[in-house]
């Protein structure tokens, strides 16, 4: 059974940093891209960024709203993806979801999602 | 960057009725890399459709997707009580994977 479990959320002051983790199980983690999606309270879904599998370079791409502040990394030996969030702003307050993704030529949308981790940016 | 516009914002229907949701892209979506998701309150989204028209694993056949280029449609043939939710379209391109703003399907 595929499972994605996020951790690391919480309350953080503006300008500070936070790192979310996504622990994966039930599939060969190294063969997949991984994406992060967030949802501000009462709002819609916003794609944050993704990291390709090592076969496709292991590089990452980001939404304009977080580019330069957020970094996605992966540790295939531990089946974990991380979202490092720096210079946090109040508008980054949201539930953050980790999702299983696919490299471009095999893309099929985000077929598995974690339960989400709440990040609140406030003083 | 491709912008996805969903319409209507809210759809008020009764169980048993047909729901038709629209998603329009600001530029052509290559390879029809367009997905639809369902989200219920307090839950993570669920993938319904990928590749514009392929149903994801375990999705009932009352859900169907169609379209190509810039215009896409999600149809729910006969609404069941559990189908009242918010629906999002998404394009999953080579570098950017944006969502539409969502359509809420509510009970009339």
Interface residues (C-beta under 8 A of the other chain):
Chain A: X35 X37 X44 X45 X46 X47 X50 X61 X63 X64 X97 X101 X104 X107 X108 X109 X110 X111 X113 X114 X115 X116
Chain B: X1 X31 X33 X35 X37 X39 X44 X45 X46 X47 X49 X50 X51 X54 X56 X57 X86 X88 X90 X92 X94 X95 X96 X97 X98 X99 X100 X101 X102
